[in-house]
Amino acid sequence: MNNAAAEMLASPATSARTRPLDGVRVLDLSRFIAGPFAGRLLADLGADVVKIEPPSGDVTRLFGVVRDGLSGLYFQQNAGKRNVSIDLKQPGAVELVAELAAHADVVIENFRPGVLDKLGLGYATLAAKNPRLIMLSISGFGQEGPEAQRQAYAPIIHAESGWVGRIGEMQGTPLCDSVMSFADSIAGLHGLIALLSALYQRTANGKGQHLDVAMLDSWLATDDYLHYLLDGAEKPVSQGGEVWDTQGGPLMLNRTLPHVWKLVRDTHGLAAEEPTGADLATKQRIRRAAIQRWMDSFETRDDLKRALEKADIAWGEVRTSQNLLDSPTVAARGVAVLVDDGAGGQRLVAQSPYRFSNAESGVRGGAPRRGQHNAEVLAEWAGLSATRIQELTGAQVLSAEVVGG
């Protein structure tokens, strides 16, 4: 990251404007990515999000760079939340979670269907005490159905959705997974939309409800190539961009070869010597070579970019982990924001993308330590006394992370 980019890194914004979800209480029982991501965004929008974490910790503590005991993925997914650590195996623990849910507007969970019901924390049980409660349940294959009980992680949905197979089919490459947990993030975003819709509906009818969001459903609903299959096509047609080697590094163009050829030819008078009666493969090879020579003819990379734009061809720098933060837009819009790391320093975290003209939003602080807010949350939400909280701690229902220990 260069100095200019570093200087433009934002800190969490502060202003007198309110956040859209100020006053909304969210009990986050979820783990890993999909549920915690939805909870993180709710916190950015102003909700008081309390993460319930077991003594063993969220599995995301194992992923990413660990600094002062907090991993990168855990920090990213839980920034701005509060944390209460409860051991559900201890007597009275389930009742304590139920008491918190009685004072919540929203519960988020992504256990396998039926797990919370067996614990006594299912929606029907919690809603009997809190009819306004909205519960978001994210699972791989839905709360009901022939495969509801299957284990589901992002790679499994990437395969089951046809995406992994499509990439191999269209690109002729070995089958492999993505380097990003797309299925988790997509399900988290669709879960967020469902939650916001349910909160809005509750303002009219005063009633809560249970939201069933499946990762597979979410992926397929977002797949802009699914129409090929729904319309009976044998296989999708590639309509994506293509990377070209240019001076100064590769550029992604938003057009496929036939479109690039036509636009460059018509705009810049490009010509290629094609043998009479040449087959399509030969024409494509000759045209590609002509485009490459044309690209190589420019004195500077900026000259080439201007020529592409004149031909109505959008371009994109093929950035890597080494130079992503050097993007002028990433820096100018504060996509990477510095927050307090809870250990006397600061740490970068990705900012939420929402920009309001008359409201505040964005990450409000770092990720919490396990059990950091046991006392204050239980007092604020459930009205528990300091004596009762001490009793729960002594009974090992509550625990807390020892920083530096």
Phi, psi and omega in degrees: 000128181280170184297321181299318179294319181298321181293336184267358178299135184271160167250160181308131183289145175229135178200175180279351181289146178278164176263149186303328185249023175306132178093348179277131179256129182236125175261112186259102178265002190277168183225167175065247191239304191303304180293310178302328178294315177299318179295320179299317181292324175297321177295318178299329181274002173116350182291151172273100185259119180251117179273127174265119185235136178286164179303330180286344178088157175292141182299337180292349175294350181266354189244130176103182178288127180264123177231124181052039174086358181243127180279162181298316182292317177299316181298316182297316187279344187235010179301136177085358179268167167255163188225130172236127182258117183232132176266103185293350179277348183271147178302133179091350183290316180298319179296325179293317177297319179298324179293320176295319179297331179294340180250011182259156171270327187222141168239133176246133177211149176222039172286168174296142182309133177097342183297312181293327177299316180295329179283342185092022180236023179290168185299316183301319180293314182291322182289336178297329179265336182222082185297342179274359185290136173248123178247127174259118177248115178255126179222174182287313189235017177099161180288335178225159178129172187294339183238020185301329185269003179289147171294143182217119172235168184308312181302326180294317179290324176302323179284312184294334181283350182090358186290313180300316179295323181294318179300314179297319181293316186279331183254352179067032182249161176300149180291129179204163182271170178281164175268007177228145180277068184304315185298322177294311184294320179297317179295322177298319180292317177295325175297321178297316179299316179297318180297314180297323178295317180293322176297320178295317180296326180296332178296337181267319185248352177073009186249143172273181178194167180258128182252122181255104180243117180262140179299318181294316176303313184297318179297311184293326178293337182264346186287108183279008173253356185297335183300332178300314180289321181295331179268006175086011178292148181293323179200157179294158176254130182295124179233012183278183181278182180218142179268132178242144175279124179226165179297133183090357178127169183290150174235136172270127175254146187276007182238153173278170186309312181301322181287319178300315181300312183296316183292318179291318179299312184287327184275321188244008176068030181290140180227156177218140180275101181255125179302143178301130178076016180295143179285171186299318182298321179292316178300317180297318180296317181293317181293320178299317179296322179294319178296318180298317178297321179297316178297319182288348184279348184280143181290324181229159177296322179295324176299317178297316181299319179294323178293321177296317179296323177299328179272009180063038176247115178284145181233157177216135174294134177274088186277157180237180178296341180280334185231009181302316183287354175277352178303130180298327179287318178303318180288312186294326183267004176065039180295326174254121187239141178273130177229162177296130182270002178078004181230025178091004180230197178231158181215145178280139176218149180289134180278149173289151191272007187275131178234115182256146178278339183221032177204160178263151174202168177119163183301137186255354180171185182282183179279147182279156170282155180296123179077010184299329186244025180310304188292313186290322180291314181295329176285315183290312186279311189256354179070024181287144179280163177299325179295316180294322179295321177295322178296317179294326177291317178296329179276003178066019171288320177254145174212169181214147178290137176265106183294127180084359182266000000 
